Amino acid sequence: MKKKKQRRRSRAGFTLIEILLVVTIISLLAGIVAVSIPKYNTKARVAKAKADIDSIGVGVQAYLLETGKYPANIDVLTAGDDPIIASIPLDPWQTPYKYAYPGTHKPYKYDLMSFGPDGIENTDDDIANWKSDNPPTGGTAK
């Protein structure tokens, strides 16, 4: 008696269960990432607003060194043939930065602020130069 050779078909491709398992895992990971993005987006915008305020502040200080006085408004920094700053950016929420001299929070200097994500002045989410001037809390200086 001859033995018939049985050929096993080689497995080509994936089973339906394997594909569903991979799709489920990818969906879970995508959901986790989608929930995390807005939190980091807000942090990035706040960091950009702080950096803009610092940069504009450097321009204000340069103006003070050149003229001996603070500018009446920040548009002066971009004026003339040799501007101190090429342009004053809008804050990350597309609102102009608010500049005031003399400042109400810094009476002998200037106030420079963004109204933050809510766009309303004098709320907890405002980003301002007087808030960044505060020394860090905790710990001791050496």
Backbone bond lengths (Angstrom), bond angles and torsions (degrees), N, CA, C in turn:
res aa  C-N    CA-C-N  psi(-1)  N-CA   C-N-CA  omega(-1)  CA-C   N-CA-C  phi
1 M - - - 1.423 - - 1.515 108.98 -
2 K 1.245 112.47 133.02 1.456 117.66 179.41 1.511 109.28 -90.71
3 K 1.295 111.60 138.34 1.467 115.96 175.69 1.521 108.57 -85.45
4 K 1.256 111.68 131.31 1.454 115.97 176.53 1.523 108.17 -80.74
5 K 1.266 112.43 133.24 1.455 115.93 175.50 1.521 108.61 -80.61
6 Q 1.282 112.78 121.54 1.455 116.50 176.65 1.514 108.34 -97.75
7 R 1.246 111.73 126.30 1.457 117.54 178.39 1.517 109.24 -96.00
8 R 1.271 113.95 129.51 1.459 117.76 174.52 1.516 107.33 -89.42
9 R 1.239 113.23 134.43 1.459 117.26 177.67 1.522 108.55 -72.57
10 S 1.275 114.80 135.00 1.471 117.82 177.79 1.527 108.52 -74.20
11 R 1.301 112.58 145.24 1.457 118.70 -178.85 1.523 108.66 -77.75
12 A 1.269 116.48 116.54 1.455 120.82 175.12 1.522 107.58 -113.74
13 G 1.345 117.03 127.22 1.457 120.40 178.55 1.508 112.81 92.64
14 F 1.330 114.49 -170.59 1.458 121.78 -177.31 1.519 109.61 -117.31
15 T 1.301 114.96 155.64 1.469 119.16 176.75 1.525 108.74 -81.29
16 L 1.285 115.59 164.31 1.451 121.85 179.43 1.536 110.86 -60.87
17 I 1.304 117.55 -40.26 1.470 122.22 179.42 1.533 110.22 -61.62
18 E 1.313 117.14 -44.29 1.473 120.34 179.62 1.521 110.96 -62.65
19 I 1.302 116.83 -42.95 1.470 120.25 179.66 1.520 110.53 -64.73
20 L 1.322 118.20 -43.82 1.467 121.37 178.52 1.521 111.64 -62.85
21 L 1.310 117.40 -38.77 1.460 121.25 178.87 1.529 110.36 -63.61
22 V 1.314 117.45 -44.76 1.473 121.03 179.62 1.527 110.65 -65.14
23 V 1.319 117.43 -42.66 1.471 120.91 178.97 1.528 110.34 -62.87
24 T 1.313 117.82 -39.72 1.469 121.41 178.50 1.521 111.20 -64.02
25 I 1.307 117.42 -44.90 1.468 120.98 179.92 1.528 110.39 -63.75
26 I 1.317 117.30 -44.39 1.467 120.41 179.00 1.525 110.71 -63.27
27 S 1.319 117.82 -39.91 1.468 121.52 178.25 1.522 111.65 -62.99
28 L 1.329 117.19 -41.60 1.468 120.43 178.04 1.522 110.98 -63.55
29 L 1.325 117.07 -45.12 1.466 120.29 178.86 1.527 111.36 -63.41
30 A 1.319 117.73 -41.24 1.467 121.52 178.68 1.528 110.53 -63.64
31 G 1.315 117.02 -38.49 1.464 120.66 177.81 1.514 112.25 -64.13
32 I 1.311 117.36 -41.35 1.464 121.59 178.58 1.526 110.38 -63.90
33 V 1.311 116.91 -43.88 1.466 121.22 179.71 1.524 110.27 -65.56
34 A 1.325 117.91 -42.97 1.456 121.53 -178.25 1.530 111.68 -62.26
35 V 1.310 117.46 -34.20 1.461 120.89 178.88 1.531 110.73 -73.58
36 S 1.315 118.04 -31.45 1.464 122.04 -176.61 1.523 113.85 -80.42
37 I 1.308 118.95 -27.30 1.465 122.01 -173.40 1.526 113.54 -58.80
38 P 1.328 121.18 -48.52 1.472 119.24 -177.93 1.536 113.41 -58.60
39 K 1.323 117.12 -36.49 1.464 120.26 179.89 1.526 110.45 -61.96
40 Y 1.326 116.94 -45.39 1.457 120.36 -179.14 1.518 111.96 -74.77
41 N 1.320 117.47 -28.41 1.450 121.34 177.21 1.526 109.87 -64.72
42 T 1.318 117.46 -43.42 1.463 121.40 177.98 1.526 110.84 -64.47
43 K 1.335 117.54 -42.25 1.467 120.27 178.20 1.518 111.01 -62.07
44 A 1.316 117.20 -39.47 1.464 120.82 179.85 1.528 110.70 -66.33
45 R 1.323 117.39 -39.78 1.467 119.99 178.78 1.527 111.39 -66.41
46 V 1.319 116.90 -40.13 1.470 120.35 177.69 1.527 109.67 -63.36
47 A 1.333 117.29 -42.80 1.461 120.90 178.79 1.529 111.12 -63.04
48 K 1.328 117.31 -38.91 1.465 120.33 178.28 1.520 110.47 -66.01
49 A 1.329 117.57 -42.08 1.465 120.70 179.00 1.531 110.63 -61.77
50 K 1.343 117.11 -41.16 1.468 120.16 177.66 1.526 110.65 -63.22
51 A 1.323 116.97 -41.92 1.464 120.75 179.38 1.528 110.81 -65.64
52 D 1.336 117.74 -40.73 1.467 121.00 177.22 1.526 110.86 -62.03
53 I 1.319 116.46 -44.02 1.468 120.56 179.85 1.521 110.16 -61.90
54 D 1.328 116.74 -41.67 1.465 119.94 177.17 1.527 111.13 -63.55
55 S 1.335 117.93 -41.94 1.462 121.66 -179.47 1.527 111.51 -66.43
56 I 1.313 116.43 -44.64 1.468 119.50 177.70 1.527 109.52 -64.25
57 G 1.327 116.29 -37.30 1.465 120.60 177.26 1.522 112.26 -61.42
58 V 1.324 117.12 -37.44 1.471 120.62 175.98 1.524 109.34 -63.42
59 G 1.326 116.79 -40.30 1.464 120.30 176.53 1.524 112.43 -63.80
60 V 1.313 116.79 -40.23 1.472 121.26 177.68 1.530 109.72 -63.63
61 Q 1.328 116.94 -42.30 1.468 120.26 179.11 1.532 110.98 -66.13
62 A 1.334 117.16 -37.07 1.468 120.56 177.00 1.523 110.10 -64.42
63 Y 1.323 117.29 -40.87 1.465 121.69 176.80 1.523 109.93 -61.41
64 L 1.325 116.91 -42.70 1.462 121.72 177.96 1.525 110.80 -59.93
65 L 1.330 117.10 -42.79 1.466 120.40 179.32 1.529 112.02 -65.94
66 E 1.338 117.09 -36.59 1.466 120.53 -179.30 1.513 113.11 -74.57
67 T 1.327 117.29 -39.10 1.465 120.68 -171.38 1.522 114.14 -109.74
68 G 1.313 117.09 -17.84 1.460 119.91 -177.98 1.518 113.73 85.51
69 K 1.316 117.50 4.58 1.467 120.75 178.60 1.521 109.31 -147.24
70 Y 1.325 115.20 160.09 1.456 120.39 176.98 1.527 109.18 -77.24
71 P 1.331 117.46 149.98 1.466 118.56 178.64 1.531 111.57 -69.49
72 A 1.325 115.95 149.17 1.463 120.39 177.30 1.527 110.45 -69.36
73 N 1.351 115.95 -32.97 1.462 120.95 174.80 1.526 108.03 -149.20
74 I 1.312 116.44 161.53 1.476 118.89 -174.12 1.522 113.20 -78.64
75 D 1.327 117.83 -10.01 1.462 119.63 176.30 1.525 111.19 -65.61
76 V 1.322 117.58 -23.87 1.466 122.21 177.77 1.536 110.49 -60.85
77 L 1.324 116.80 -29.50 1.462 120.67 -177.54 1.527 112.85 -66.53
78 T 1.331 117.41 -22.90 1.467 121.59 -178.25 1.521 112.47 -103.12
79 A 1.318 117.90 0.16 1.464 121.49 -174.80 1.529 111.49 -87.59
80 G 1.305 114.60 161.02 1.461 121.24 173.27 1.516 113.80 88.12
81 D 1.341 114.49 179.67 1.465 121.12 -179.22 1.519 112.42 -74.80
82 D 1.314 116.44 -27.77 1.466 121.24 -178.31 1.532 109.02 -125.20
83 P 1.355 117.38 73.61 1.471 119.07 -176.41 1.527 111.72 -67.14
84 I 1.308 114.98 150.81 1.459 120.72 177.49 1.527 109.93 -73.03
85 I 1.333 115.79 -40.46 1.471 122.27 177.62 1.529 106.95 -124.62
86 A 1.324 116.94 137.45 1.472 120.60 -178.82 1.530 111.30 -62.57
87 S 1.320 116.99 -44.37 1.467 120.88 177.64 1.526 109.06 -157.96
88 I 1.309 114.69 151.70 1.471 120.80 176.01 1.528 106.62 -92.36
89 P 1.327 117.76 117.76 1.471 119.00 -178.75 1.520 111.65 -74.87
90 L 1.303 115.78 160.29 1.460 120.86 167.70 1.520 107.26 -79.87
91 D 1.324 116.47 158.22 1.467 117.72 177.15 1.534 108.92 -70.90
92 P 1.318 118.78 169.99 1.463 120.72 -176.76 1.530 114.91 -60.56
93 W 1.326 118.11 -13.93 1.459 122.39 178.22 1.528 110.63 -102.12
94 Q 1.343 115.53 17.09 1.467 124.29 175.74 1.528 113.38 62.64
95 T 1.335 116.00 36.85 1.454 123.41 176.14 1.520 108.24 -118.41
96 P 1.334 118.27 140.86 1.471 118.50 177.85 1.531 111.13 -65.71
97 Y 1.323 115.33 147.34 1.462 119.70 174.12 1.517 108.61 -69.92
98 K 1.326 116.44 146.26 1.465 121.22 178.96 1.525 108.66 -98.13
99 Y 1.330 115.64 125.64 1.462 122.45 179.15 1.522 107.14 -118.88
100 A 1.315 116.84 136.63 1.462 120.84 176.54 1.521 109.07 -141.28
101 Y 1.336 115.39 129.41 1.461 120.79 172.64 1.514 107.39 -134.54
102 P 1.310 119.50 128.37 1.463 127.21 -5.99 1.523 110.11 -69.87
103 G 1.299 114.69 151.73 1.453 119.69 -177.59 1.514 112.48 -79.19
104 T 1.315 116.26 155.01 1.467 119.93 175.16 1.524 110.39 -84.02
105 H 1.322 117.02 -29.45 1.461 120.84 178.44 1.526 111.35 -90.71
106 K 1.319 116.26 -25.86 1.469 122.79 177.67 1.528 106.43 -129.65
107 P 1.325 117.58 82.83 1.466 120.64 -170.30 1.537 114.86 -59.25
108 Y 1.323 119.39 -29.70 1.461 120.34 -178.26 1.528 111.58 -99.02
109 K 1.321 115.71 4.78 1.456 121.26 178.24 1.524 108.25 -129.91
110 Y 1.293 116.67 -142.46 1.464 121.54 -177.31 1.527 109.67 -129.82
111 D 1.309 115.58 157.15 1.462 122.29 172.62 1.522 107.74 -108.60
112 L 1.322 116.13 135.16 1.454 122.02 177.34 1.519 106.82 -137.24
113 M 1.344 116.49 125.43 1.460 118.08 -174.25 1.522 112.98 -150.86
114 S 1.326 113.42 160.43 1.460 123.65 168.86 1.518 105.99 -114.59
115 F 1.314 116.50 144.03 1.459 119.60 179.85 1.517 112.66 -77.36
116 G 1.309 117.70 -3.31 1.457 121.99 174.88 1.515 113.09 78.30
117 P 1.334 116.32 -168.97 1.472 120.95 -174.74 1.526 114.66 -60.16
118 D 1.345 117.61 -32.99 1.467 118.40 -176.87 1.525 112.90 -83.05
119 G 1.344 117.85 -15.20 1.459 121.30 178.42 1.513 114.51 73.39
120 I 1.318 117.22 12.91 1.466 121.64 -177.93 1.525 109.00 -112.64
121 E 1.325 115.62 132.58 1.463 121.03 -178.56 1.528 111.48 -72.87
122 N 1.319 114.90 149.29 1.475 123.56 177.11 1.526 113.44 62.52
123 T 1.325 115.85 44.42 1.457 120.71 172.18 1.527 107.75 -119.53
124 D 1.310 116.68 170.73 1.462 121.13 -175.24 1.521 113.88 -64.54
125 D 1.324 117.42 -23.62 1.465 118.77 -176.74 1.529 113.76 -89.65
126 D 1.335 118.08 3.69 1.470 120.68 177.46 1.522 110.26 -63.14
127 I 1.318 115.85 144.97 1.464 122.18 178.25 1.515 105.64 -115.58
128 A 1.330 117.12 122.61 1.455 119.85 -172.40 1.516 111.97 -144.41
129 N 1.348 115.60 157.75 1.461 119.75 -179.01 1.528 112.13 -68.40
130 W 1.302 119.06 -28.56 1.471 118.98 178.75 1.519 111.60 -75.02
131 K 1.313 117.72 -22.57 1.459 119.66 176.33 1.522 111.13 -76.32
132 S 1.327 117.65 -33.61 1.466 120.19 -179.15 1.533 111.82 -81.19
133 D 1.323 117.18 -15.26 1.464 119.72 178.61 1.520 113.23 -79.10
134 N 1.328 116.57 -11.74 1.461 119.36 -179.35 1.519 109.93 -67.85
135 P 1.326 117.40 137.33 1.470 118.84 177.39 1.516 110.22 -67.51
136 P 1.318 116.99 150.75 1.465 119.14 178.64 1.524 111.02 -62.01
137 T 1.330 115.70 145.90 1.465 119.45 179.82 1.512 109.30 -93.35
138 G 1.308 114.51 155.87 1.473 119.39 179.08 1.505 111.46 83.44
139 G 1.285 115.96 148.29 1.465 119.88 179.37 1.513 110.80 79.25
140 T 1.286 114.93 172.46 1.457 120.38 178.93 1.506 109.81 -124.99
141 A 1.304 114.91 148.71 1.471 120.02 178.61 1.519 108.71 -82.37
142 K 1.308 115.86 142.60 1.465 119.66 178.31 1.490 110.50 -115.38
